[in-house]
Amino acid sequence: MKKFDAIKVGDRAEIKHLITQSDIDRFVELTGDDNRMHVDKEYAQQTAYKKPVAHGMLGASFISTVIGTKLPGDGALWFAQNLEFLLPVRVGDTLVVKAEVMNKIERTETIELKTEIFNQNKQKVTTGMAKVKVVEQKKVPTLSKSKKIKQHVALVVGGTGGIGQAACLQLAKDGFDVAIHYCKNKALAEEIQKKIVAMGRKALLVKADITDLHQVEDAIVKIIRHFHVITAVVNCATSEIPNIKLQDLEWNIIQDHLDIHVKGFFNIQKCVVPEMEKRGYGKIINMTTQAIEKPNAQWLHYIISKSALHGFTKGLAIELASKGIRVNCVSPGMTDTELIANIPEKVKLLVEAQTPLGRIASPEDVAGAISFLVSEKSDFLTGETIRVNGGQVML
Amino acid sequence: MEKKIIKILSNVLEVPQTDLGEHSSQVNVANWDSLNHMKLVVALEEEFGVKFKDEDILELQSFKLIKFILSKYLK
Protein backbone atom coordinates (compact mmCIF):
# COMPACT_ATOMS: atom_id res chain seq x y z
CA MET A 1 0.00 0.00 0.00
CA LYS A 2 1.19 3.50 -0.79
CA LYS A 3 2.15 5.51 2.25
CA PHE A 4 -0.40 8.21 1.40
CA ASP A 5 -3.22 5.63 1.22
CA ALA A 6 -2.35 4.32 4.68
CA ILE A 7 -2.79 7.74 6.29
CA LYS A 8 -6.25 8.45 7.70
CA VAL A 9 -7.89 11.67 8.83
CA GLY A 10 -7.61 11.65 12.62
CA ASP A 11 -4.19 9.92 12.69
CA ARG A 12 -2.06 11.44 15.44
CA ALA A 13 1.56 11.48 16.53
CA GLU A 14 3.52 13.27 19.22
CA ILE A 15 6.96 13.66 20.69
CA LYS A 16 8.17 15.02 24.01
CA HIS A 17 11.20 17.25 24.52
CA LEU A 18 12.72 18.93 27.57
CA ILE A 19 14.04 22.40 26.73
CA THR A 20 17.56 22.83 28.15
CA GLN A 21 20.05 25.68 28.21
CA SER A 22 22.15 23.63 25.82
CA ASP A 23 19.23 23.71 23.31
CA ILE A 24 19.17 27.52 23.49
CA ASP A 25 22.94 27.77 23.15
CA ARG A 26 22.97 25.47 20.12
CA PHE A 27 20.07 27.34 18.52
CA VAL A 28 21.95 30.64 18.96
CA GLU A 29 25.08 29.08 17.50
CA LEU A 30 23.18 27.68 14.53
CA THR A 31 20.97 30.66 13.66
CA GLY A 32 22.91 33.57 15.10
CA ASP A 33 19.76 34.82 16.86
CA ASP A 34 21.25 36.01 20.16
CA ASN A 35 18.41 38.40 21.00
CA ARG A 36 18.97 39.32 24.65
CA MET A 37 15.43 38.22 25.51
CA HIS A 38 16.68 34.68 24.92
CA VAL A 39 20.19 34.77 26.36
CA ASP A 40 20.57 37.59 28.90
CA LYS A 41 19.04 37.01 32.35
CA GLU A 42 19.55 40.58 33.54
CA TYR A 43 18.01 42.02 30.39
CA ALA A 44 15.01 39.68 30.63
CA GLN A 45 14.60 40.59 34.31
CA GLN A 46 13.86 44.16 33.24
CA THR A 47 11.05 43.10 30.91
CA ALA A 48 7.53 41.89 31.61
CA TYR A 49 8.72 38.30 31.06
CA LYS A 50 11.24 38.46 33.99
CA LYS A 51 13.23 35.43 32.74
CA PRO A 52 14.76 34.55 29.35
CA VAL A 53 12.32 33.07 26.86
CA ALA A 54 13.25 30.24 24.49
CA HIS A 55 13.17 31.06 20.78
CA GLY A 56 9.69 30.37 19.43
CA MET A 57 11.17 28.62 16.42
CA LEU A 58 13.20 26.35 18.68
CA GLY A 59 9.99 24.81 20.04
CA ALA A 60 8.40 24.90 16.60
CA SER A 61 11.36 23.06 15.10
CA PHE A 62 10.14 19.94 16.88
CA ILE A 63 7.05 20.04 14.66
CA SER A 64 9.56 19.15 11.96
CA THR A 65 10.61 16.14 14.03
CA VAL A 66 7.03 14.87 14.40
CA ILE A 67 6.31 15.33 10.70
CA GLY A 68 9.67 14.06 9.48
CA THR A 69 9.93 11.00 11.69
CA LYS A 70 6.39 10.02 12.63
CA LEU A 71 3.49 11.49 10.69
CA PRO A 72 3.94 10.83 7.84
CA GLY A 73 7.66 10.12 8.56
CA ASP A 74 10.16 9.30 5.82
CA GLY A 75 9.10 10.91 2.57
CA ALA A 76 7.41 13.92 4.20
CA LEU A 77 7.83 17.12 2.20
CA TRP A 78 6.73 19.93 4.54
CA PHE A 79 5.83 22.83 2.30
CA ALA A 80 3.62 25.16 4.37
CA GLN A 81 3.15 26.08 8.01
CA ASN A 82 1.46 28.85 9.93
CA LEU A 83 2.24 29.44 13.57
CA GLU A 84 0.93 31.37 16.51
CA PHE A 85 3.02 31.57 19.68
CA LEU A 86 0.57 31.75 22.57
CA LEU A 87 2.75 31.49 25.69
CA PRO A 88 6.47 31.81 26.41
CA VAL A 89 8.62 28.67 26.70
CA ARG A 90 11.54 28.57 29.11
CA VAL A 91 14.46 26.32 30.01
CA GLY A 92 13.10 23.40 32.03
CA ASP A 93 9.75 23.25 30.21
CA THR A 94 8.81 19.85 28.82
CA LEU A 95 7.11 20.29 25.48
CA VAL A 96 4.67 17.79 24.00
CA VAL A 97 4.50 18.41 20.26
CA LYS A 98 1.38 16.97 18.64
CA ALA A 99 0.25 16.59 15.05
CA GLU A 100 -3.14 15.39 13.81
CA VAL A 101 -4.26 14.78 10.25
CA MET A 102 -7.22 17.08 9.54
CA ASN A 103 -7.56 16.66 5.80
CA LYS A 104 -6.27 14.56 2.88
CA ILE A 105 -6.06 15.91 -0.65
CA GLU A 106 -5.98 12.90 -2.96
CA ARG A 107 -5.13 14.72 -6.19
CA THR A 108 -1.89 16.18 -4.88
CA GLU A 109 -1.23 13.46 -2.26
CA THR A 110 -0.90 16.07 0.44
CA ILE A 111 -2.16 16.14 3.99
CA GLU A 112 -3.07 19.01 6.30
CA LEU A 113 -2.09 18.67 9.91
CA LYS A 114 -3.08 20.54 13.03
CA THR A 115 0.16 21.16 14.91
CA GLU A 116 0.07 22.08 18.57
CA ILE A 117 2.66 22.34 21.32
CA PHE A 118 1.80 22.00 24.99
CA ASN A 119 3.93 22.55 28.08
CA GLN A 120 4.10 20.30 31.14
CA ASN A 121 1.11 22.12 32.63
CA LYS A 122 -0.95 21.13 29.57
CA GLN A 123 -1.07 24.78 28.46
CA LYS A 124 -1.04 25.27 24.70
CA VAL A 125 2.06 27.33 23.89
CA THR A 126 2.03 27.15 20.09
CA THR A 127 -0.62 26.37 17.51
CA GLY A 128 -0.71 26.20 13.74
CA MET A 129 -1.47 24.22 10.60
CA ALA A 130 0.97 22.36 8.38
CA LYS A 131 0.74 21.15 4.80
CA VAL A 132 2.81 18.14 3.84
CA LYS A 133 3.23 16.28 0.58
CA VAL A 134 3.73 12.55 0.99
CA VAL A 135 6.50 11.54 -1.38
CA GLU A 136 6.68 7.86 -2.24
CA GLN A 137 10.00 6.07 -2.53
CA LYS A 138 10.72 4.87 -6.06
CA LYS A 139 10.46 1.11 -6.33
CA VAL A 140 13.81 -0.62 -6.63
CA PRO A 141 14.03 -3.84 -8.63
CA THR A 142 13.11 -6.78 -6.41
CA LEU A 143 15.86 -9.30 -5.78
CA SER A 144 15.16 -12.78 -7.03
CA LYS A 145 14.08 -15.17 -4.32
CA SER A 146 17.39 -16.99 -4.15
CA LYS A 147 19.27 -13.73 -3.66
CA LYS A 148 16.86 -12.28 -1.12
CA ILE A 149 18.80 -11.00 1.85
CA LYS A 150 17.28 -11.85 5.19
CA GLN A 151 18.28 -9.06 7.50
CA HIS A 152 18.79 -9.81 11.15
CA VAL A 153 18.63 -6.84 13.49
CA ALA A 154 18.88 -7.11 17.25
CA LEU A 155 18.20 -4.49 19.86
CA VAL A 156 20.36 -5.04 22.93
CA VAL A 157 18.82 -3.18 25.84
CA GLY A 158 21.46 -2.32 28.42
CA GLY A 159 24.13 -2.86 25.77
CA THR A 160 26.92 -1.26 27.80
CA GLY A 161 26.63 -3.61 30.80
CA GLY A 162 28.95 -6.61 31.13
CA ILE A 163 26.51 -9.13 29.65
CA GLY A 164 25.08 -6.52 27.25
CA GLN A 165 28.50 -5.87 25.71
CA ALA A 166 29.20 -9.57 25.25
CA ALA A 167 25.73 -9.99 23.72
CA CYS A 168 26.31 -7.13 21.25
CA LEU A 169 29.59 -8.63 20.06
CA GLN A 170 28.27 -12.20 19.87
CA LEU A 171 25.23 -11.07 17.87
CA ALA A 172 27.43 -9.15 15.45
CA LYS A 173 29.54 -12.31 15.09
CA ASP A 174 26.32 -14.22 14.36
CA GLY A 175 25.50 -11.83 11.50
CA PHE A 176 23.17 -9.42 13.24
CA ASP A 177 23.18 -5.68 12.80
CA VAL A 178 22.90 -4.29 16.31
CA ALA A 179 21.06 -1.40 17.91
CA ILE A 180 23.00 -0.72 21.10
CA HIS A 181 20.81 0.80 23.78
CA TYR A 182 22.46 2.79 26.54
CA CYS A 183 21.22 5.08 29.26
CA LYS A 184 24.28 6.99 30.45
CA ASN A 185 27.55 5.59 29.14
CA LYS A 186 27.70 6.98 25.59
CA ALA A 187 31.49 6.67 25.37
CA LEU A 188 31.36 2.93 26.07
CA ALA A 189 28.44 2.50 23.66
CA GLU A 190 30.55 4.18 20.96
CA GLU A 191 33.44 1.79 21.67
CA ILE A 192 31.16 -1.21 21.22
CA GLN A 193 29.77 0.36 18.05
CA LYS A 194 33.30 0.66 16.63
CA LYS A 195 34.03 -3.01 17.40
CA ILE A 196 30.83 -4.11 15.66
CA VAL A 197 31.54 -1.98 12.60
CA ALA A 198 35.05 -3.46 12.51
CA MET A 199 33.38 -6.88 12.35
CA GLY A 200 31.59 -5.78 9.17
CA ARG A 201 28.16 -5.29 10.72
CA LYS A 202 26.10 -2.14 11.19
CA ALA A 203 25.58 -0.66 14.64
CA LEU A 204 23.29 2.11 15.80
CA LEU A 205 23.31 3.82 19.20
CA VAL A 206 19.99 4.51 20.91
CA LYS A 207 19.73 6.37 24.19
CA ALA A 208 16.66 6.00 26.39
CA ASP A 209 15.47 5.78 29.93
CA ILE A 210 13.45 2.60 29.46
CA THR A 211 11.09 3.52 32.29
CA ASP A 212 9.82 6.39 30.10
CA LEU A 213 7.53 5.10 27.34
CA HIS A 214 8.04 8.21 25.18
CA GLN A 215 11.80 7.71 25.16
CA VAL A 216 11.42 4.02 24.29
CA GLU A 217 9.01 4.90 21.45
CA ASP A 218 11.51 7.39 20.06
CA ALA A 219 14.31 4.82 20.28
CA ILE A 220 12.30 2.16 18.44
CA VAL A 221 11.24 4.66 15.74
CA LYS A 222 14.92 5.52 15.27
CA ILE A 223 15.86 1.85 14.90
CA ILE A 224 13.05 1.14 12.42
CA ARG A 225 13.93 4.20 10.36
CA HIS A 226 17.57 3.08 10.29
CA PHE A 227 17.24 -0.68 9.84
CA HIS A 228 13.54 -1.05 8.79
CA VAL A 229 13.19 -4.13 10.99
CA ILE A 230 13.86 -5.56 14.47
CA THR A 231 14.10 -9.33 14.57
CA ALA A 232 15.42 -9.80 18.12
CA VAL A 233 15.43 -7.99 21.43
CA VAL A 234 17.87 -8.94 24.16
CA ASN A 235 16.95 -7.26 27.41
CA CYS A 236 20.03 -6.98 29.63
CA ALA A 237 18.94 -3.84 31.48
CA THR A 238 19.64 -3.94 35.18
CA SER A 239 20.84 -1.75 38.01
CA GLU A 240 23.27 -2.23 40.87
CA ILE A 241 22.32 -4.84 43.45
CA PRO A 242 23.17 -3.57 46.91
CA ASN A 243 22.86 -6.01 49.84
CA ILE A 244 19.96 -4.72 51.95
CA LYS A 245 18.80 -6.31 55.19
CA LEU A 246 15.06 -6.90 55.43
CA GLN A 247 14.65 -4.37 58.23
CA ASP A 248 16.32 -1.70 56.08
CA LEU A 249 14.39 -2.49 52.91
CA GLU A 250 12.00 0.29 51.82
CA TRP A 251 9.29 -0.11 49.18
CA ASN A 252 10.86 2.56 46.97
CA ILE A 253 13.94 0.34 46.57
CA ILE A 254 11.77 -2.54 45.37
CA GLN A 255 9.83 -0.10 43.15
CA ASP A 256 13.07 1.11 41.53
CA HIS A 257 13.98 -2.46 40.63
CA LEU A 258 10.45 -3.18 39.38
CA ASP A 259 10.65 -0.04 37.25
CA ILE A 260 13.85 -1.15 35.55
CA HIS A 261 13.07 -4.83 35.15
CA VAL A 262 9.29 -4.93 34.71
CA LYS A 263 8.09 -1.48 33.62
CA GLY A 264 11.16 -1.09 31.40
CA PHE A 265 10.46 -4.39 29.66
CA PHE A 266 6.75 -3.57 29.45
CA ASN A 267 7.61 -0.37 27.55
CA ILE A 268 10.05 -2.18 25.26
CA GLN A 269 7.68 -5.00 24.28
CA LYS A 270 4.87 -2.49 23.77
CA CYS A 271 6.88 -0.75 21.06
CA VAL A 272 8.70 -3.75 19.56
CA VAL A 273 5.97 -6.40 19.37
CA PRO A 274 3.90 -4.53 16.72
CA GLU A 275 7.01 -4.38 14.52
CA MET A 276 7.66 -8.12 14.95
CA GLU A 277 3.99 -8.93 14.36
CA LYS A 278 4.17 -7.30 10.93
CA ARG A 279 6.71 -9.95 9.91
CA GLY A 280 5.23 -12.83 11.90
CA TYR A 281 8.57 -13.57 13.51
CA GLY A 282 10.66 -12.35 16.41
CA LYS A 283 12.84 -13.37 19.32
CA ILE A 284 12.69 -11.72 22.73
CA ILE A 285 15.15 -12.69 25.44
CA ASN A 286 15.12 -11.49 29.01
CA MET A 287 17.94 -11.84 31.50
CA THR A 288 16.69 -13.23 34.80
CA THR A 289 18.88 -14.68 37.54
CA GLN A 290 19.76 -17.88 39.33
CA ALA A 291 18.80 -16.04 42.53
CA ILE A 292 15.13 -16.68 41.62
CA GLU A 293 15.67 -20.42 42.18
CA LYS A 294 18.53 -20.28 44.68
CA PRO A 295 17.90 -17.05 46.59
CA ASN A 296 20.63 -14.97 48.18
CA ALA A 297 20.00 -13.26 51.51
CA GLN A 298 19.57 -9.47 51.35
CA TRP A 299 18.60 -9.48 47.66
CA LEU A 300 14.82 -9.43 48.12
CA HIS A 301 14.42 -6.32 45.93
CA TYR A 302 16.30 -7.98 43.06
CA ILE A 303 14.66 -11.38 43.46
CA ILE A 304 11.15 -9.87 43.52
CA SER A 305 11.67 -7.86 40.34
CA LYS A 306 13.48 -10.60 38.41
CA SER A 307 10.81 -13.14 39.47
CA ALA A 308 8.19 -10.78 38.10
CA LEU A 309 10.13 -10.51 34.84
CA HIS A 310 10.29 -14.32 34.68
CA GLY A 311 6.49 -14.53 35.03
CA PHE A 312 6.08 -11.71 32.51
CA THR A 313 8.22 -13.67 30.03
CA LYS A 314 6.12 -16.81 30.32
CA GLY A 315 2.84 -14.93 30.11
CA LEU A 316 4.02 -13.00 27.08
CA ALA A 317 5.26 -16.21 25.46
CA ILE A 318 1.68 -17.55 25.54
CA GLU A 319 0.26 -14.29 24.19
CA LEU A 320 2.71 -14.07 21.30
CA ALA A 321 3.23 -17.71 20.30
CA SER A 322 0.51 -17.59 17.64
CA LYS A 323 2.19 -14.53 16.14
CA GLY A 324 5.51 -16.28 15.64
CA ILE A 325 7.26 -14.36 18.39
CA ARG A 326 9.28 -16.44 20.86
CA VAL A 327 9.94 -15.10 24.35
CA ASN A 328 12.54 -16.80 26.52
CA CYS A 329 14.85 -16.20 29.47
CA VAL A 330 18.52 -16.68 30.15
CA SER A 331 19.17 -17.16 33.85
CA PRO A 332 22.83 -16.66 34.72
CA GLY A 333 24.48 -17.51 37.99
CA MET A 334 27.11 -15.15 39.36
CA THR A 335 28.74 -13.63 36.29
CA ASP A 336 32.07 -11.88 36.12
CA THR A 337 30.90 -8.30 35.39
CA GLU A 338 31.14 -4.92 37.08
CA LEU A 339 27.91 -5.78 38.90
CA ILE A 340 29.84 -8.10 41.23
CA ALA A 341 32.91 -5.88 41.62
CA ASN A 342 32.05 -5.18 45.25
CA ILE A 343 31.35 -8.78 46.23
CA PRO A 344 34.09 -10.10 48.56
CA GLU A 345 36.61 -12.51 47.02
CA LYS A 346 35.66 -15.22 49.55
CA VAL A 347 32.02 -15.13 48.43
CA LYS A 348 33.09 -15.57 44.80
CA LEU A 349 35.28 -18.52 45.82
CA LEU A 350 32.36 -20.06 47.73
CA VAL A 351 30.19 -19.79 44.62
CA GLU A 352 32.95 -21.39 42.55
CA ALA A 353 33.27 -24.17 45.13
CA GLN A 354 29.54 -24.90 44.87
CA THR A 355 29.60 -24.91 41.06
CA PRO A 356 30.12 -28.34 39.49
CA LEU A 357 31.91 -26.76 36.52
CA GLY A 358 34.26 -25.06 39.00
CA ARG A 359 34.07 -21.37 38.10
CA ILE A 360 31.72 -18.41 37.89
CA ALA A 361 30.17 -17.55 34.53
CA SER A 362 31.83 -15.21 32.06
CA PRO A 363 29.72 -12.72 30.06
CA GLU A 364 30.64 -14.76 26.97
CA ASP A 365 29.07 -17.89 28.53
CA VAL A 366 25.81 -15.97 28.86
CA ALA A 367 26.14 -14.53 25.35
CA GLY A 368 26.45 -18.10 24.04
CA ALA A 369 22.98 -18.95 25.37
CA ILE A 370 21.63 -15.69 23.94
CA SER A 371 23.16 -16.58 20.58
CA PHE A 372 21.25 -19.88 20.59
CA LEU A 373 17.96 -18.28 21.60
CA VAL A 374 18.08 -15.61 18.88
CA SER A 375 18.97 -18.20 16.24
CA GLU A 376 16.58 -20.30 14.20
CA LYS A 377 17.95 -23.34 16.03
CA SER A 378 15.72 -22.47 18.99
CA ASP A 379 12.55 -21.80 16.97
CA PHE A 380 10.60 -24.46 18.87
CA LEU A 381 11.37 -22.93 22.28
CA THR A 382 9.18 -20.34 23.93
CA GLY A 383 8.53 -19.50 27.59
CA GLU A 384 11.74 -21.43 28.34
CA THR A 385 14.65 -20.56 30.62
CA ILE A 386 18.24 -21.52 29.85
CA ARG A 387 20.28 -21.65 33.05
CA VAL A 388 23.89 -20.58 32.65
CA ASN A 389 25.21 -21.50 36.08
CA GLY A 390 27.77 -24.27 35.68
CA GLY A 391 25.36 -26.81 37.16
CA GLN A 392 24.54 -25.03 40.42
CA VAL A 393 20.78 -25.30 39.88
CA MET A 394 19.35 -28.26 37.97
CA LEU A 395 15.60 -28.59 37.57
CA MET B 1 51.54 -24.22 50.35
CA GLU B 2 49.67 -25.41 47.26
CA LYS B 3 51.59 -28.70 47.04
CA LYS B 4 50.99 -29.37 50.74
CA ILE B 5 47.23 -28.75 50.36
CA ILE B 6 47.03 -31.10 47.37
CA LYS B 7 48.96 -33.78 49.30
CA ILE B 8 46.59 -33.48 52.29
CA LEU B 9 43.51 -33.58 50.07
CA SER B 10 44.89 -36.65 48.33
CA ASN B 11 45.70 -38.48 51.56
CA VAL B 12 42.47 -37.68 53.38
CA LEU B 13 40.08 -38.10 50.45
CA GLU B 14 42.01 -41.04 48.97
CA VAL B 15 42.14 -39.47 45.55
CA PRO B 16 45.27 -39.47 43.34
CA GLN B 17 47.11 -36.14 43.38
CA THR B 18 46.88 -36.06 39.60
CA ASP B 19 43.07 -35.85 39.86
CA LEU B 20 43.25 -32.78 42.09
CA GLY B 21 43.91 -29.17 41.20
CA GLU B 22 42.84 -25.61 41.71
CA HIS B 23 39.27 -26.35 40.59
CA SER B 24 38.79 -29.18 43.09
CA SER B 25 35.86 -28.65 45.42
CA GLN B 26 33.24 -30.52 47.44
CA VAL B 27 30.99 -30.79 44.38
CA ASN B 28 33.51 -32.43 42.07
CA VAL B 29 35.71 -34.60 44.33
CA ALA B 30 33.96 -37.89 45.04
CA ASN B 31 34.94 -38.62 48.64
CA TRP B 32 34.64 -35.10 50.04
CA ASP B 33 31.73 -35.88 52.38
CA SER B 34 31.06 -34.40 55.84
CA LEU B 35 33.13 -37.00 57.69
CA ASN B 36 36.16 -36.60 55.46
CA HIS B 37 35.71 -32.83 55.65
CA MET B 38 36.36 -32.94 59.40
CA LYS B 39 39.39 -35.22 58.85
CA LEU B 40 40.62 -32.69 56.31
CA VAL B 41 40.22 -29.81 58.79
CA VAL B 42 42.25 -31.68 61.40
CA ALA B 43 44.97 -32.59 58.89
CA LEU B 44 45.23 -28.98 57.69
CA GLU B 45 45.40 -27.66 61.26
CA GLU B 46 48.19 -30.13 62.08
CA GLU B 47 50.19 -29.47 58.94
CA PHE B 48 49.99 -25.67 59.10
CA GLY B 49 49.88 -25.25 62.91
CA VAL B 50 46.63 -23.28 62.93
CA LYS B 51 43.24 -23.53 64.68
CA PHE B 52 40.31 -22.69 62.34
CA LYS B 53 37.32 -20.72 63.60
CA ASP B 54 33.94 -22.50 63.28
CA GLU B 55 32.72 -20.28 60.43
CA ASP B 56 35.92 -20.88 58.48
CA ILE B 57 35.58 -24.66 58.86
CA LEU B 58 32.26 -24.50 57.03
CA GLU B 59 33.80 -22.48 54.24
CA LEU B 60 36.80 -24.71 53.48
CA GLN B 61 34.85 -26.05 50.51
CA SER B 62 37.45 -26.02 47.76
CA PHE B 63 41.17 -25.93 47.07
CA LYS B 64 40.98 -22.18 46.38
CA LEU B 65 39.01 -21.50 49.57
CA ILE B 66 41.43 -23.56 51.67
CA LYS B 67 44.29 -21.51 50.22
CA PHE B 68 42.40 -18.23 50.71
CA ILE B 69 41.39 -18.94 54.32
CA LEU B 70 44.75 -20.47 55.32
CA SER B 71 46.56 -17.37 54.05
CA LYS B 72 44.64 -15.26 56.61
CA TYR B 73 45.92 -17.49 59.42
CA LEU B 74 49.48 -17.58 58.15
CA LYS B 75 49.95 -13.80 57.78
Chai-1 contact restraints between the chains, C-beta under 6 A:
chainA,res_idxA,chainB,res_idxB,connection_type,confidence,min_distance_angstrom,max_distance_angstrom,comment,restraint_id
A,L349,B,K64,contact,1.0,0.0,6.0,A-B,restraint_1
A,L349,B,L65,contact,1.0,0.0,6.0,A-B,restraint_2
A,L349,B,F68,contact,1.0,0.0,6.0,A-B,restraint_3
A,A353,B,S25,contact,1.0,0.0,6.0,A-B,restraint_4
A,A353,B,Q61,contact,1.0,0.0,6.0,A-B,restraint_5
A,A353,B,S62,contact,1.0,0.0,6.0,A-B,restraint_6
A,A353,B,L65,contact,1.0,0.0,6.0,A-B,restraint_7
A,P356,B,V27,contact,1.0,0.0,6.0,A-B,restraint_8
A,P356,B,N28,contact,1.0,0.0,6.0,A-B,restraint_9
A,G358,B,H23,contact,1.0,0.0,6.0,A-B,restraint_10
